[in-house]
Amino acid sequence: MRSKRLHYGWIVAAITFLTLLAAAGVRSTPSVLMVPLESEFHWSRATISSAVAVNILLYGLMGPFAAAIMERFGIRRTMVSALTVIAFGVAMTPLMTEPWQLILLWGVVVGSGTGVTAMVLGATVVAHWFTERRGLVMGILTASTATGQLVFLPMLASFADAYGWRSVSLTVAGVSAVMVPVVALFMRNRPGDLGLRPYGEPEGTEPPVHVAGNPFTRAINALIAGFRSRDFWLLAGSFFVCGASTNGLIGTHLIPACVDHGIPEVTGASLLAAMGIFDFFGTTLSGWLSDRWDNRYLLAWYYGLRGLSLLFLPFSFDLSFAGLSIFAVFYGLDWIATVPPTVRLATNAFGKENVGIMFGWIGAAHQLGASFAAYGAGLLRTDLGSYTQAFMISGALCVGASVMVLFIGLKRGRDEGELRPIAIPAE
């Protein structure tokens, strides 16, 4: 008789959601700190943006190595270590007085820690624990980034306004520290640890082989294998544009851009939080759609609509807060809706057993794009006194990406469901 108990995969997904939620709070903090740091230390917008750029770059580069480490040492141990590093790095930032300390703590330490608790974590958990509902679960986990903004941004902006930016750092450090015992007590690595099969896995299916090779070597081998695949270049290239048009640009610079136009910082943070509300529903719906529709066409629509919204953004400031509200709804629904179909296409291209590490490299391209946008937009603002050029360039890149994704999987007439996974040696 089939058990009616809740499958433990849903508990693992819930813990992963909370971890990603806490990490989203940490990663949204620089947008709140940028103006206060500029005012107190008289650091330029470009200098502060350089620390954010390092953070975003390491956040992405850690992904494939984090996936290999999770395969080798387990998801739970890796998550506990990462959360501890994040809490330490953020807690030390109130003591900084020089730009290099900002780059070291927020760029290197926090960037490395959050890189482990990134989208690759969600992809690895989904691959291990779910056979059915993968798209939906990935959509929900991805939406935790938006929910993190919804929960943290207005609160952190209010703290910065009322108590100073140091209170913001201590708050997010405390949230990360609280998650450490939760993960240690309730997280599990694989269904087999509890004598279970992945959710929806048919009886008699052979369990995946545990990879015991060197994590660094496996990550590099995965990158080499990816370089030989046209689909990898298309997925990584489009995801580069995704990063350049989301957390690298809007997530980092929308609040400072609002301040430039006379909109208070707290109001700008509330605008990002509102975008988070719409993105939660948009990304969850995207996960549901990715289980049912051609993921290439979904991505084409997402990038095209995002590009149009970014081209509209410079003009929305002239329409006062009402214009920004229109942008928030339109852009918010599409913020990170690209993740579920990208993960689905990566799974088809590289196989379930390799999706974590390959998506890690694709995610690295995402953060590379975000890093360029974070620094480049700050540099353009410093040199030209405006973000208009940065918004227009990003919008044009999105329109180009909407065409690029249509070619994913079109090898010898095969459709996206007929791709053959590549082999990645462990050593």
Secondary structure, DSSP 4 states (H G I P E B T S, - for coil): ----SPPHHHHHHHHHHHHHHHHHHHHHHHHHHHHHHHHHH---HHHHHHHHHHHHHHHHHHHHHHHHHHHHH-HHHHHHHHHHHHHHHHHHGGG--SHHHHIIIIIIIHHHHHHHSSHHHHHHHHHHHBSSSHHHHHHHHHHHHHHHHHHHHHHHHHHHHHH-HHHHHHHHHHHHHHHHHHHHHH--S-GGGGT-PPBTPPTTPPPPPPP-S-HHHHHHHHHHHHHT-HHHHHHHHHHHHHHHTTTTTHHHHHHHHHHHTT--HHHHHHHHHHHHHHHHHHHHHHHHHHTTS-HHHHHHHHHHHHHHHHHHHHHHGGGHHHHHHHHHHHHHTTSSTTHHHHHHHHHHHH-TTTHHHHHHHHHHHHHHHHHHHHHHHHHHHHHHS-SHHHHHHHHHHHHHHHHHGGGTT-STT--GGG--PPP----
